[in-house]
Amino acid sequence: MPYVVTSFGLRISYADEGPRDGLPLVLIHGLMGTRAVWADVAPALTAAGYRAVSYDLRGRGDSGAPPTGYSLADHAADLLDLMNHLALDSAVLCGLSLGGSVALEMALTHQRRVDGLVLIDSALAGFPYSEEFLAWTRRLRRTVQEQGAAAGVELWAHQHPFFARLRQAPERFQRYLEGARTYRANEFLHAEPPDPRNHLDHLRAVPVPALVLAGEDDVPDFLAIAATLATGIPQAEHRLIPDAGHLPVLEQPQAVVDAVLDWLGRQFPPAPR
């Protein structure tokens, strides 16, 4: 796969597919995934005439893994360098889980580079997560620090409620695990100051249309986040994906494709020929 070397000297691996004159969509995966999570979604987007750019976040997949530097600002800087490398003046950003927070960071700090947002089971900086969810995060951190990244990935993937529905589809779950096992977990291995970002208080400032999707069986915190995004972002639409949990791009990819294409067609209708 091709890669770009960022302004920080970091290698970011990416795929650039579809017609070069199509509306660009940048696909941003979550905490433990890689760009492979979009494998059942991206081909349908490119077949519909869109340009789909997917990439591995720093510390995942084939991208570089610095020991520190995993704030949302760091991830947004990598994305900005990738877009500059590909000469993308702007794009629709499609973010899954952590990737949704990266997309929001871009929309709030680099507004002219963002045409729209697709936020799928997105995280939200500043959201008051439940004690149950925070306890899981502390458990992940402790496992990574005491036993290593691989043990943390296995704990998260095999036991966290995020993946309850995906675990019911063994082939797709194993495919997800292949990417997750590349996660180096440097955010948890090294003591970094808490990310100061608070997107929750600035949702009204998001200047672009947004499609907010969530699997109807996702954990309560992330269903609440989806509802918060839908009411807080001025131009937001909200849809639930039936029979899906935290990873509908793997669990119900056709439903995701249908929702995204419908929204794109209404928000960005093709120019008459």
MOFENWO-V448821 format. One record per residue. N is the residue number from 1. RES is the residue in one letter. SS is DSSP state (2 for helix, 1 for strand, 0 for the rest). NEAR is the number of other C-alpha atoms within 8 Angstrom. Layout:
n->N res->RES ss->SS near->NEAR
n->N res->RES ss->SS near->NEAR
This chain:
n->1 res->M ss->0 near->5
n->2 res->P ss->0 near->6
n->3 res->Y ss->1 near->8
n->4 res->V ss->1 near->12
n->5 res->V ss->1 near->9
n->6 res->T ss->0 near->11
n->7 res->S ss->0 near->6
n->8 res->F ss->0 near->5
n->9 res->G ss->0 near->6
n->10 res->L ss->0 near->12
n->11 res->R ss->1 near->10
n->12 res->I ss->1 near->17
n->13 res->S ss->1 near->12
n->14 res->Y ss->1 near->13
n->15 res->A ss->1 near->10
n->16 res->D ss->1 near->8
n->17 res->E ss->1 near->8
n->18 res->G ss->0 near->11
n->19 res->P ss->0 near->9
n->20 res->R ss->0 near->5
n->21 res->D ss->0 near->5
n->22 res->G ss->0 near->9
n->23 res->L ss->0 near->9
n->24 res->P ss->1 near->12
n->25 res->L ss->1 near->12
n->26 res->V ss->1 near->11
n->27 res->L ss->1 near->13
n->28 res->I ss->1 near->17
n->29 res->H ss->0 near->17
n->30 res->G ss->0 near->12
n->31 res->L ss->0 near->7
n->32 res->M ss->0 near->11
n->33 res->G ss->0 near->14
n->34 res->T ss->0 near->14
n->35 res->R ss->2 near->14
n->36 res->A ss->2 near->8
n->37 res->V ss->2 near->11
n->38 res->W ss->2 near->12
n->39 res->A ss->0 near->8
n->40 res->D ss->0 near->11
n->41 res->V ss->0 near->12
n->42 res->A ss->2 near->9
n->43 res->P ss->2 near->8
n->44 res->A ss->2 near->9
n->45 res->L ss->2 near->13
n->46 res->T ss->2 near->13
n->47 res->A ss->2 near->8
n->48 res->A ss->0 near->6
n->49 res->G ss->0 near->10
n->50 res->Y ss->0 near->13
n->51 res->R ss->1 near->16
n->52 res->A ss->1 near->15
n->53 res->V ss->1 near->12
n->54 res->S ss->1 near->12
n->55 res->Y ss->1 near->13
n->56 res->D ss->0 near->15
n->57 res->L ss->0 near->12
n->58 res->R ss->0 near->11
n->59 res->G ss->0 near->12
n->60 res->R ss->0 near->17
n->61 res->G ss->0 near->12
n->62 res->D ss->0 near->7
n->63 res->S ss->0 near->13
n->64 res->G ss->0 near->10
n->65 res->A ss->0 near->10
n->66 res->P ss->0 near->9
n->67 res->P ss->0 near->7
n->68 res->T ss->0 near->8
n->69 res->G ss->0 near->7
n->70 res->Y ss->0 near->9
n->71 res->S ss->0 near->7
n->72 res->L ss->2 near->11
n->73 res->A ss->2 near->9
n->74 res->D ss->2 near->9
n->75 res->H ss->2 near->12
n->76 res->A ss->2 near->12
n->77 res->A ss->2 near->8
n->78 res->D ss->2 near->10
n->79 res->L ss->2 near->8
n->80 res->L ss->2 near->8
n->81 res->D ss->2 near->11
n->82 res->L ss->2 near->11
n->83 res->M ss->2 near->11
n->84 res->N ss->2 near->9
n->85 res->H ss->2 near->8
n->86 res->L ss->0 near->6
n->87 res->A ss->0 near->6
n->88 res->L ss->0 near->9
n->89 res->D ss->0 near->7
n->90 res->S ss->0 near->10
n->91 res->A ss->1 near->13
n->92 res->V ss->1 near->13
n->93 res->L ss->1 near->14
n->94 res->C ss->1 near->15
n->95 res->G ss->1 near->19
n->96 res->L ss->1 near->14
n->97 res->S ss->0 near->15
n->98 res->L ss->2 near->12
n->99 res->G ss->2 near->15
n->100 res->G ss->2 near->19
n->101 res->S ss->2 near->14
n->102 res->V ss->2 near->14
n->103 res->A ss->2 near->15
n->104 res->L ss->2 near->11
n->105 res->E ss->2 near->13
n->106 res->M ss->2 near->12
n->107 res->A ss->2 near->13
n->108 res->L ss->2 near->10
n->109 res->T ss->2 near->6
n->110 res->H ss->0 near->9
n->111 res->Q ss->2 near->9
n->112 res->R ss->2 near->6
n->113 res->R ss->2 near->10
n->114 res->V ss->1 near->14
n->115 res->D ss->1 near->11
n->116 res->G ss->1 near->10
n->117 res->L ss->1 near->15
n->118 res->V ss->1 near->14
n->119 res->L ss->1 near->15
n->120 res->I ss->1 near->13
n->121 res->D ss->0 near->18
n->122 res->S ss->0 near->16
n->123 res->A ss->0 near->11
n->124 res->L ss->0 near->10
n->125 res->A ss->0 near->9
n->126 res->G ss->0 near->9
n->127 res->F ss->0 near->8
n->128 res->P ss->0 near->4
n->129 res->Y ss->0 near->7
n->130 res->S ss->0 near->7
n->131 res->E ss->2 near->6
n->132 res->E ss->2 near->6
n->133 res->F ss->2 near->9
n->134 res->L ss->2 near->9
n->135 res->A ss->2 near->8
n->136 res->W ss->2 near->9
n->137 res->T ss->2 near->8
n->138 res->R ss->2 near->8
n->139 res->R ss->2 near->8
n->140 res->L ss->2 near->11
n->141 res->R ss->2 near->11
n->142 res->R ss->2 near->8
n->143 res->T ss->2 near->12
n->144 res->V ss->2 near->15
n->145 res->Q ss->2 near->10
n->146 res->E ss->2 near->6
n->147 res->Q ss->2 near->9
n->148 res->G ss->0 near->10
n->149 res->A ss->2 near->12
n->150 res->A ss->2 near->11
n->151 res->A ss->2 near->10
n->152 res->G ss->2 near->13
n->153 res->V ss->2 near->12
n->154 res->E ss->2 near->8
n->155 res->L ss->2 near->10
n->156 res->W ss->2 near->9
n->157 res->A ss->2 near->9
n->158 res->H ss->2 near->8
n->159 res->Q ss->2 near->8
n->160 res->H ss->0 near->10
n->161 res->P ss->2 near->6
n->162 res->F ss->2 near->10
n->163 res->F ss->2 near->13
n->164 res->A ss->0 near->10
n->165 res->R ss->0 near->11
n->166 res->L ss->2 near->13
n->167 res->R ss->2 near->9
n->168 res->Q ss->2 near->7
n->169 res->A ss->0 near->9
n->170 res->P ss->2 near->8
n->171 res->E ss->2 near->6
n->172 res->R ss->2 near->10
n->173 res->F ss->2 near->11
n->174 res->Q ss->2 near->8
n->175 res->R ss->2 near->8
n->176 res->Y ss->2 near->11
n->177 res->L ss->2 near->9
n->178 res->E ss->2 near->8
n->179 res->G ss->2 near->14
n->180 res->A ss->2 near->12
n->181 res->R ss->0 near->9
n->182 res->T ss->0 near->9
n->183 res->Y ss->0 near->14
n->184 res->R ss->0 near->9
n->185 res->A ss->0 near->9
n->186 res->N ss->2 near->11
n->187 res->E ss->2 near->11
n->188 res->F ss->2 near->9
n->189 res->L ss->2 near->10
n->190 res->H ss->0 near->8
n->191 res->A ss->0 near->6
n->192 res->E ss->0 near->6
n->193 res->P ss->0 near->4
n->194 res->P ss->0 near->4
n->195 res->D ss->0 near->6
n->196 res->P ss->0 near->4
n->197 res->R ss->0 near->7
n->198 res->N ss->0 near->9
n->199 res->H ss->0 near->11
n->200 res->L ss->2 near->9
n->201 res->D ss->2 near->7
n->202 res->H ss->2 near->9
n->203 res->L ss->2 near->11
n->204 res->R ss->2 near->9
n->205 res->A ss->2 near->7
n->206 res->V ss->0 near->11
n->207 res->P ss->0 near->9
n->208 res->V ss->0 near->10
n->209 res->P ss->1 near->11
n->210 res->A ss->1 near->12
n->211 res->L ss->1 near->13
n->212 res->V ss->1 near->15
n->213 res->L ss->1 near->13
n->214 res->A ss->1 near->17
n->215 res->G ss->1 near->16
n->216 res->E ss->0 near->11
n->217 res->D ss->0 near->10
n->218 res->D ss->0 near->13
n->219 res->V ss->0 near->10
n->220 res->P ss->2 near->6
n->221 res->D ss->2 near->9
n->222 res->F ss->2 near->12
n->223 res->L ss->2 near->13
n->224 res->A ss->2 near->8
n->225 res->I ss->2 near->13
n->226 res->A ss->2 near->14
n->227 res->A ss->2 near->9
n->228 res->T ss->2 near->8
n->229 res->L ss->2 near->11
n->230 res->A ss->2 near->11
n->231 res->T ss->2 near->8
n->232 res->G ss->2 near->8
n->233 res->I ss->0 near->12
n->234 res->P ss->0 near->10
n->235 res->Q ss->0 near->8
n->236 res->A ss->1 near->12
n->237 res->E ss->1 near->8
n->238 res->H ss->1 near->10
n->239 res->R ss->1 near->8
n->240 res->L ss->1 near->8
n->241 res->I ss->1 near->13
n->242 res->P ss->0 near->7
n->243 res->D ss->0 near->9
n->244 res->A ss->0 near->14
n->245 res->G ss->0 near->17
n->246 res->H ss->0 near->13
n->247 res->L ss->0 near->13
n->248 res->P ss->2 near->14
n->249 res->V ss->2 near->11
n->250 res->L ss->2 near->11
n->251 res->E ss->2 near->13
n->252 res->Q ss->0 near->11
n->253 res->P ss->2 near->11
n->254 res->Q ss->2 near->8
n->255 res->A ss->2 near->8
n->256 res->V ss->2 near->12
n->257 res->V ss->2 near->11
n->258 res->D ss->2 near->8
n->259 res->A ss->2 near->8
n->260 res->V ss->2 near->10
n->261 res->L ss->2 near->9
n->262 res->D ss->2 near->8
n->263 res->W ss->2 near->9
n->264 res->L ss->2 near->9
n->265 res->G ss->2 near->9
n->266 res->R ss->2 near->7
n->267 res->Q ss->2 near->7
n->268 res->F ss->0 near->6
n->269 res->P ss->0 near->7
n->270 res->P ss->0 near->5
n->271 res->A ss->0 near->4
n->272 res->P ss->0 near->3
n->273 res->R ss->0 near->2
